[in-house]
């Protein structure tokens, strides 16, 4: 779609021209259906699709901030609102052929077609405040439609009837050009606008490799041929459903397909971005933890190999190897963990894994802890694993209590019944405590440690 938009537009235009000629010239394939309720269905569908597409383009505008998306958002809002207020509602109330809905539809749709041309040729300028600009466009669109409605209401006594409501497309001559001259002029002008929009969207689709713009190019082509058929017989302003209505319905169906494809593409981008963030997070964790520990192990091993055996160096080497092993287990657990797993379940599993390894009893209270972003969740998991490992390995703890609560802040509390320690005599705990504090601060929180010899240790993390 995005690679060859001009070829597709030309193919759709050729097919539409053939269909138009066949329906115009051959009575055997002529289509005409008298059905006011069918008009209600068509107009309602058109309104819903146009407003849905406007909502989608609004989020594109928020992501990319392009001026062209702003103009496209305005065009879809005008088209959807015109269909809903001036066509679907009057058709449902059986007033579709009266002067007010006829001329408000004509004016609103011409305004929407003009906005489509602006969107098709608008530059890729980045807006400083896309949300504010979109609100301004909404207000402007509402004001323009309100002024149009007021003008038509004031001029209604002097406005002509667009088409005789009782005139059938089957009873008209060939070609069936039976509308009021002003309506015919508006339809011809709208044809040129939609054709220009199709060319502009195709150019943008090829330049940006933007699939959605390709769908808009195809839709605008169908919109142009809808106006050609309305020129031949303006069924838009009668109780008849004719070929113009079919082409216009095709316009909105193509918009719907384009919107669904854009949503699918955006979901794929979100998945890829999430996977990339997770890979970077794991890589950063391996670099900051496992790689440093292995570097220390290699350095100390070389020193020991080159000189006499040093008991203190051996203990440091063993501690570094144990920390590297813990880091590798953390990385493996993180890679195998579902990304949507609840925070409480993740923290509980991390605590149970360490407790099982060191044969420590663990008591869990992690209910109602809510959700957290991946970075915060990983920080809490690492802190829990480090705290339990320290409690078992250095504190000789037999039981550990892990509590996770969310109220004014997210609070993690870990209490063990180990031997405790003096704050100025941490022995092998120093690196682990420093690592936990740095993880808490990196997540935007604080970590407090309370411990005395013989009274165990309490660690509390508070994340706003």
Residue, then its C-alpha position, 0 to 999 in steps of 0.5 A: x500500500x505504501x510502496x505503490x500508492x499511485x498504481x493502486x489509486x489509478x487502478x481504483x479510479x479505472x475500475x470506478x470509472x468503468x462501474x460508473x459508465x456501466x451503471x449510467x449507460x446500461x439499463x440492465x445493470x442499473x441500480x436504484x433502491x427506494x429506502x429511507x431507512x437504508x439512508x439512515x443506515x448508510x449515514x450512521x455508518x459513515x458518521x461512526x467510521x469518520x469519527x473513529x478515524x478522527x480519534x485514531x488520527x488524533x492519537x497519531x497527532x499526539x505521537x508525531x505532532x505533524x501539521x498534516x495530521x492536525x488538518x486530517x483530524x479537522x477534516x474527519x471531524x467535519x465530515x463525521x459531524x456533518x453526516x451525523x448532525x445534518x444527515x443521519x439525524x434528519x433521515x431518522x426523523x424523516x426530514x432528509x429531503x427538506x431544504x435545511x438538511x440538504x444545504x447544510x450537508x452540501x456545505x459541510x461536506x464541501x468544507x470537509x473535502x477542502x480540509x482533506x486537500x489541505x491535509x493531503x498537501x500539508x507539510x510535515x512541520x512539527x507542532x509545539x503543542x499538538x494537544x492544544x492545536x487539536x482542541x483549537x481545531x475542534x472548536x473551529x470545526x464546531x464554530x464553522x458548522x454552527x455558522x453554516x447551520x445558522x446561515x442556512x436557517x436564515x436563507x432557507x426561504x430563498x434556497x432552492x430544492x436540490x432535487x424533486x423528492x419524487x423523482x426516480x433515477x429510473x425515470x430520468x433521462x440519459x445522462x441523468x443530470x437532474x439536480x439544481x445547477x448549484x448542487x451540480x456545481x458543488x458536486x463538480x467542485x467536490x469531485x475536483x477536491x477529492x481527486x486532488x486529495x487522492x493525489x496528495x495522499x498518494x504522494x505523502x504515502x510514497x514519501x513517508x512510506x505511510x500505509x494509512x496515507x495510502x488508504x486515504x488516497x484510495x478512499x479519496x478516489x472513491x469519494x471523487x467518483x461518489x461525487x461524479x455519480x451524485x452529479x449524474x443523480x443526486x440521490x444524497x438529497x432524495x429517498x433513493x439509494x443509488x450508485x453515488x451512495x455505494x461509492x461513498x459507503x466504499x469511501x468510509x469502508x476503506x477509511x475503516x480498513x485503514x484505521x484497523x491497519x493503523x491500530x494493528x501496526x501501532x500495536x506491533x510497534x508497542x510490542x517491539x518497543x516493550x521488547x527493546x526496553x526489556x532487552x536494554x534493561x536486562x543488558x544494563x542489569x547484566x553489565x552493572x552486576x554480573x559483568x562487574x562481578x566476573x571481572x573481579x573474579x578474573x582479576x582476583x584469580x590471576x592475582x592468586x595464580x601469580x602469588x601465594x594463597x591469601x585467605x582473605x582474597x579467597x573469601x573475597x573471590x568466593x563472595x564475588x562468585x556467589x554474587x555473580x551466581x545470584x545475578x545470573x539467576x536474577x537475569x534468568x528469572x527476569x527473562x522467563x517472567x510474564x510482563x503482565x504478572x502482578x507485582x505482588x506475585x513477582x515479589x512473592x516468587x522472588x522471595x520464595x526462590x531465595x528462601x528455598x535455596x537457603x532453607x529459610x522460612x518466609x512469611x508473605x503479606x503482599x496482597x493489594x499491592x497494585x501494579x508498577x512499571x517494569x523498572x520499579x518492579x525489577x528494582x523491588x525484585x532485586x532488593x527482595x532477593x538481595x535482602x533475603x540472601x544477606x539474611x540467610x548467608x550473613x545473618x543466619x536467619x531462620x525466618x524472614x517476613x516480606x510485606x508489600x503495601x500500597x497506600x500513599x506510597x508503595x512500601x516494601x518491608x523485609x524483617x529477618x530474625x538473624x543475628x543482626x549487625x552493627x552499622x559500622x561493622x557490616x562485614x560482607x554485607x556492605x556491597x549488598x546494602x549499597x546495591x539495594x540503596x542504589x536500586x531504590x534511589x534509581x526507582x525514585x524511592x528511599x531505603x532505610x535499614x534498622x539492625x542491632x546485634x542479636x535483634x535481626x534486621x529490618x529493611x524498608x523501601x518507600x517508593x512514591 
